[in-house]
């Protein structure tokens, strides 16, 4: 068993490290997503990021780009589109003419349709498109690993620096404003962090595990009464374990990696919710 694990680590070290880092950061951010009841934001951003990456592949193929530029364009377009949705949500706010739900609906449905239309136009990248959509990628590019690690470190550092402000602005924005907390700015940073991580992780792991690792750990942990800080720490830990555990499950059962990571996270969510029900009796 130990020898098998050593072989897995030797061959899949980079993707496992990427999944652990992505799962930890997304799990932490997911606490905000679930507690604020904006799960659909994460779903929409995953689809928007997928469209950006597929659109990037299309541009690379159409313009015959190669080298570093061919790797940057898909990720850059994914980040631009995801951030555009975030700023659109911030600009719309609670306007009566068109609400956030309408923006999110458009941001989810239209990219999903466009991916299905654009994907077949680049047959040489169809395998990569399938990997992006379903999270079936086994390997992770070194550039994607470093991008996730650096962005994740910056997100964690930002959370540590202004944790109280983020929590206050998220849980009670009205009172936070009266106390002089810059709620709008904190929300922009938070949603920007979610958008950036979603774009980068979607490129590295795929849309399915990105969404799953964002919402499922938080759904499970929020069923426990363990204190606010512990909720964030445990959600990050479960996200990291789900990311790595998914690779092991996929290796031994010959399953899709993204689906395995999502199912491991779902298993933790069900387990923790069950524990929470028993504890609260």
Buried (B, 14 or more C-beta within 10 A) or exposed (E): EEEEEEEBEEEBEBBBBBBBBBBBBBBBBBBBBBBBEBBBBBBBBBBBBBBBBBBBBBBBBEEEBEEEEBBBBBBBBBBBBBBBBBEBBBEBEEEEEEBBEEBBEBBBEBBBEBBEEBBEEBEEBEEBBBBBBBBBBEEBBEBBBEBBBEBBEBBBEBBEEBEEBBBBBBEBBEEBBEEEBBBEEBBBBBBBBBBBBBBBBBBBBBBBBBBBBBBBBBBBBBBBEBEEEEBBBBBBBBBBBBBBBBBBBBBEEEBBBBBBBBBBBBBBBBEBBEEBEEEEE
